[in-house]
Amino acid sequence: MHIGLRRTDERAVRAARGGAGTCQDSAVDIDLADLDFWRKPPKERNEAFARLRQLEHPVFFPEKKVPLLRSGKGFYALVRHADVVEASRNAKLFSSEPAVTNPEPPGWVKQVFGESMVNMDDPRHARLRRIVTRSFSPRMLANLQGDIEAACARIVDDVVRDGPKDFVAQVAARLPIHVICDMLDIPHDLRERVHEHVDVSTAYTGLRPSLARSVQMAGQNMLALLALQRMVIKLGHERVADPGSDLVSLLVNANPDGEKLTDRELGSFFALLLVAGNETARNTMAHGIKLLTDNPAQRELLMSDFDTHINGAIEEMVRYVSPIMQFRRTVTQDCSLRGLELKQGDKVVLFYGSANRDESVFPHADTFDITRDTKPHVGFGGPGPHFCLGANLARQEMRTMFRALLTRLPDIRSVGEPELLLSNFDNSVRSQPFTC
């Protein structure tokens, strides 16, 4: 259903942008669907979201249609914490189908790769989540702790041996992939290939300035995801015949209820785990070392009593960073949200980064404060059936990694500014120089 800019939205846009005009007006400085907005420094983007949060209703942003790549239907931006939470909790009204990424990919994508559970509603989503949830049980995570500690020790050993250069390449990008490969018992001779494929997929979450570049990166991403899926499906066949205690064996052999993943489901889950499961911890750690450097009093407080403050520090990092910046939902029936009349088929986008800086929930939201009560943050997604399945694993990885770093390299600091991925989805750090 094509949505036009409604009269109330036109007034809201003019108020937000400080002048007359619509989303396409060259004088307008807020257009969440435009590449130029995401080129702005984070501080300017945060200020723009703060202006949007002051509006009476969510604003509609048209999208450009790109043949073969996205539909161009446009979306309403949910930027307040309360709106993001409401849409997250009400999955029947705000559907994850057909896709949660923004812009929405074309229908042929799921025909090639299968459907990811993040793009499903119940009962299909509930079935898959029920099967994979046991992989992230407290017992399973406790069993992983020794492996995570060993991986962190090796990473710090390598930093000491090679010297500090790029925190992303040497630390943040290594740990999550290492842990996931250990969970699935990926053979060591395949792990470098896994890392390369994930890097290609991560780059594709960024924005592309031209159709030619979009097509090129889409092709690269497709080949990388297909390679990952073929790899894990082959392992799945091997572990049906000879199961072990690893995650692949757990997923391809029936649980007590007789449920297991099909080849196609296993391939889709593996790609989701490697990309989504990697990015949350990787991005938060990369931003986190910069936050601790730029806020020496908070760093000193953390180091004065690590066990007391580390959990609060991690939650504040996730809130402040919002490693995944947005997800899209589709309205399933006519409804009203904060006075805005939505129609069946309308698209809304949940901007987690904006919700996490909503001053009505987080006073002095732009201040990094590890003692803050961050319980309502939506850095792992909003409450509801799609809350991040791997949130506790990401917390465990970050807690263990920061303990190893600050214990063995107490003078570790970021140097200069990070190189950020140009993306409207993934708050990714491409590189961050550091010293110790």
N, C-alpha and C positions, 0 to 999 in steps of 0.2 A: 504494500500500500504506500503510495507516494504521499509524503507529508509536506505541506507548505508551511511557511512561517505565519503563525497565527498573530492576530492583532495584539494580544497581551504580550506575546513573545517579542514583537517588534519594539514595544515600549521598553521591555526588560533589556533587550540588547542595547538600545540607545542609552539607557541609564547606566548599564555596566561599562559601556565603552566611552562614556563622556561626550557623546555627540549624536547627531542624527545619523540614520542610515541603517542598513540591514547587514547581514553577515558578509555580504560580498563587497561592501563599501570599502574603498581603499583607505579611508581614514580610520577604519575600525582596527583596534589593536588586539582584540580577543577573537580568535577563531580556532576553536579546539580541533577542527577538522582539517586545518591547513598546516602544511609542513613548516612554514615560517614560525608559527607559534612554538613548535617544539625545538626550534633552533635557539630560542631565547634562553638566557641564563636561568637556572632554577629559581633564583630569587625573583625575577620578573614574572615567571610563570606562577609562582606562589602568590604574588601580589594580584595577578589577574584572577586566580581562583578565589581569593578573598573577596574581590569585588563581585564575582558571580554569586558567592554565598549570601551576599546582602540583598539579593533580588527576591521579589515576592514569589516568583515561580521559576522552575527550571527552564533553561533556554534551549531552543532548538538550533542545531547546526547542520546545514545541508552538507552533503559529501559529493565529491566528483565521482562520476561513474568511470571506471577503468575497465575496458573490455577484457574478459577472461579472468580478471583478478578481483574485482569487488563490485558490489551492486550500486553503491552510491545513493542509498535511500535516506541517509541522514539520521540524526539521533537527538534525543533530549539529554542534556548533561545533568546528572545527579551529583551535586558537589557538596551538599550538606551531609553531616554525619547521620542525622536522623533519616534522611531519604535513602542513603546507601544501606543502612541497617534494615529499613522497612522492605526494600526491594530484595535484599538478600534472604530475609526470613520467609518471604512469601514467594516461594519458588513456583507455585502453581499459577500465580498471576504474572510473575516476571520470569519467563522461561529461559533456560540456557540453550534451548534448541532454536534455530539450527546451529548456532555457533556463538561463542563468547568473545572471540577476538574482535578487535575494532581497528580497521575496517573488517567487515564480515567477509570471509573468503567465499568464493563461488562454490556451487554444489558439487562440482567434479572432484574437489579435494577429498571429501569423505569416500568417494567411490574408489579413489586410488589408495588411500591410507587406512580406511576404516574410520569408525567414529571413536573419538576420545571420550572418556567418561565425563570430562568437564563440559562437553557439549550435549549432555543427556539430562533428561528429567526422569523422575521416578515413573514407573517401577524399574526401568532399565538401569538408571543410575544407581538405585538402591541395591540391585542385584550385584553389580560390579563392585560397588563400594564394600558390600558385605564380604565378598571374596577376598579383596585385597587388604581390608582393614586389619585382619589378623597378622599381616606382615609388619604392622606398626604398633603392635600391642606393647604395653610396658615391659613384658617379659622379653620380647624380641629386642627392644631397644636396650634393655639392660645387658643382654648378651652381646650387643655390638660395642659396648663401652670400651672393652679392652682393645678391639681393633681400631676404634677411633683414636684412642690415646696413642697407640703405636704409629698410626698414620701421621698424627700431629708431631710426634717426636721425629719421624723421618723428615718431615717437611722443614722443621726447625733446623735439624742437622744439615740439610742441604743449603739453607740460608746461611748458616755459619760457614759452611765450606765454600760456597760460591760468592758470598757477599750479597748484600741487599741491592736489588735493582728495581724490579717491578713487583709490587705486592700482589697484584692480580695473578700474574703468571706463576709466581713462586709460591703463593700461599692460598689466596681465596679461590682460585679456579681449580686447584689440585684436590683439596680435601673433599668436597661433595662428590665429585666424580669417583674418587678413590673409594669412598664409603659405599656408594651405590654399586660399584663393580664388585666390592667385597660381598655385599648383601646378595647379589645375584650369582656370585662365584664365576664372574667372567674370566676366562683364561687370560693370563698375564700378557700373552703375545697379541691379544686383541685390544688391550686397553688403550694404547696410543691411538688406534683407529677410532675407538669410541670417543675419545676426547676431541679428535679432529672433527668428527661428524657433529658433535654437540656444539662446537664453536661455529660451524656453518649454520646450524639451526638458530643459534642465538643471534647471529648477525642478521638473519632474516626477520627477526622481530623488530628491527629498526625500520625507519621510514626510508623510502627510495625516492630520489628526486626526479626520476624519469621513468617512462614506460619501459624503455630498453633495459634499464638497470633492474627494474622490478621483475621483468621476465627472466633476466639472467639469474638473479638471486633466487627466484621461485624454482628454477630448474635445479640449481645447486642444492637448495633446501630439500626438494623432492628426492633427489638421489641420496642425500645424507640420511633422510628418514627411512627410505626404503632399505638402505644398507643396514641400519640399526634394526629394523623389523626382521629382515632376513636372518640376521645374526642371532637374535633371541629366539626366533621360531625354531631354528636349527638346534639351539641349546635345549629348548623345550622338548623336542622330540627325543633327544638323548636322555633327558632326565625323566621322561615317562618310563623309558626302559630301565634306567638305572638312577632312581631318585636319591637325592642327598638331603642335607639340612638347609640348603640355600633357598632364596626367595623364588627362583624359577621353579624349582621342584615343588615348592609349596603351592604355587599358583596353577600348575598344569596337572597336578594330581588332586583328586576330589577331596573336599573337606568333609566333615562329618555329615553335612546335609547333602552330599553328593554333587556339590557345585564346583566347577573349575573353569578356567579361562580357555576359550578356543584359541587357535593359532592367531587369528586376526585380532582378538581381544588382547592377547599377550603382546603382540607387536605394538598395538596402540598404547597400551599401558607402559611398556618399556620406553617408548619415545616420550610420553608424558613425564615419567619418572626422571628420565635423564635431563630433560629440558627444564621442566617446572621444578623438580626436586633439586636441581643444581642451582638454579638462578636465585632462589630466595636466600640461601645461605651465602652464596658467592657474592651477590650484590651487597648484602648487609655487612658482611665482613669488610669488603673493599671500602664502602662508605664509612664503616665504623672506625677504621684506623685513622681516617681523616678527621672524624668527629672527635675522637679522643685527643688528637693532636691540637685541634683548633680550640678545644675546651679543656685546658690544663687543670683547672680546679676539679672538673668532673673525673678526669683521668686519675688525679691524685686521690680523690675519694674512693674510686674503684680499687686502686692498688692498696689503699690503707686497710681494706677488709674485703678481699675479693669475694669470698663466699657469701657475705651479706649482700653485696651490691651487684653481683654479676647478672642475676636473673632480671633485675630491674633495668640494668644497662642494656641487655639484649632486647627487651621489650621496647625500650625507648629508641634504640637504634632502628628497629623494625618500623615503629610508628613514624619516626622522623624521615626515614628513607623511603618507605612504601616500595619495596623492591619490585612488585608488580603493580603498575600504576592504575590499571583500569580493566574492567570486564564489561561486556555487552549483555543485555537481556532483551527479550522480545515480549511485548505485552500480549497476553492471551485473550483478554476480554476488556471491553470498555470499563474504565475506572477513573478515579480522581486521585491525584497525588499533590498534596499541598495546594489545592485549589486549581491545579492544572488538569484539564480533561484529556485523558489519554484514550486512544482508540485501539481496538484489536489490531495487531500487526505493527504498531509503533515500536520504535527502538529506543531504549534508554541505555546510557553508559554510566557505570558506577565508577566514579573517580576516587579511588582509595586514598591517593595522596592528598587530595583536597579534604576529604572527610577526616583524615588524620591530623589536619591543622585547623579544624573547626574550633574557634575560640569558645564557643558555647559548651564544649566538652573538654577541651584541653586549653586552659588559660595559659597565656604566654606561649602559644603553640610553636613559635619559631625558635624558642629557647630549648637547647638540648639539656635535659635534666634527668639523670638516672634515678632520682628519687621520686619521680612523677608516678601517679597512679595511672597506668596505661591499660588497665583491664579492658576498657571499651574500644581499643584501637582495632582497625580493620586491615592491618598490614598483612595478615594471613587470609584475607577475604572476610566478608561479613558473616554474621552468625547465620546458621541454616545448614541445609544438606550439602552445600558446596564449600564449607569451611575446609581450609587446606589440610589434607590428609597427613602430610609430612611435617606439620608444624613442630611437633615435639622432636622429631629427628633433626630438623634444622636448628632448633634451640640447643640440642645436645651437641651438635657439631660445633656451633659457635662458642658455646660455653667451654668446651674442651680446648678448642684452638686458641682462644684468648688467654686461657690459663697457661698454656704452653708458651705462648709468645711473651706474655708479661712476666712470667717466672724466669725464663731463660734469656730473654732479650729485653730487660726492663727499660732500656733507653730507646726502644723502637718508636719511630715517628714517621709520619708521611712527610713528603717533600714536595712543595709546589702543589699545583692544582691537578685533579684527575682528568683523564681524557674520557669523556662520557659517550656512550652510544647514542646516536641520534635516533630516538624512538619515542613513540607515544604509548608504549605498552610496558617495556622492560627498562627499569631504572638501572641500567647496567654500566659498570665502570670498565672501560676497555683496558686502561692501564693506570697505575698509581705509583709513581716513584716513592721510595722510602729509604730510611737509614736506620741503623741500630748500633 
